[in-house]
Structure formats: structure tokens, C-alpha cells
């Protein structure tokens, strides 16, 4: 067998191996979509914050988002890194807690997300999420979101 024949056989074999997982993956793909609903933005610690709920089927995941409240002024010095105190919580309204996370989050100028609260709930349930940010001398002013999990 010459080298060209061996090369062609190798390419054909590799193409066959690569095609099988792709076809299997397409056959098992689901049509579940994720929807994201965010509450109104708020100002906390001089920054813009919001809390969002990602819903996939009956799974809910909350995240808080921190960003600059507006663009820096032209010619202003580089923004320092800030150590913020954050808190994120979620619960089923009138029911169980989905958990909470709190701690320090570093923020400079790029948008930052705080995650870690999620769970599975009954369809038709209303879930509530809350996100707070504090940094001396600002106290937290939590932002919230309420979402009904569709059936």
C-alpha cells in the first residue's frame, strides 16, 4: 500500500469517527430554553446593580450583577479595585429558601456577576431573588426580582 492510500484511509476513518458523536449529539438535543428575567436596576455603593433569574424548565438560578453607574469622566484617573460586601438570596414565595451567598467581591470597572443560588421548584411557583452591595460609607439598598416559573 502506498502512502497516499494510507493517508486517504486514515482521513476517511477519522471522518467516520468524528461524524458518529455529532449525529448522536443531535439526536439527544433537547428544546428546553433558558429565559432570563431581571429586576429594576438600583444604585448601591455608588454602582449600578441588578438581580436576575435564569429559568430553565423548573430550574431557577439567581445572579446579581454589578457595573459602573455611568461612564468615567474623560481624563479621570484609573478606577481603583474595590472590595465590596455582597449578598445574594433566593426563595420560593411562601415556601422554601433556594439558598444564599455572601462575602467579598472585587470590582474595578468591568461588569461582575455574583452567582451561587439555585434550585428546582414546582412550575407555577413564584420565586423571589434579592441582591445587595455595601462598601463604606454606603449601606446596602437591595434590588429584587419576582418571577413566576412557567408550566
Secondary structure, 3 states (H helix, E strand, C coil): CCHHHHHHHHHHHHHHHHHHHHHHHHHCCCCCCEEEEECCCEEECCEEEEEEEEEECCEEEEEEEEEECCCCCCCCCCCCCEEEEEEEEEEECCCCEEEEEEEEEEECCCCEEEEEEEEECCCCCEEEEEEEEEECCECCCCEEEEEECCC
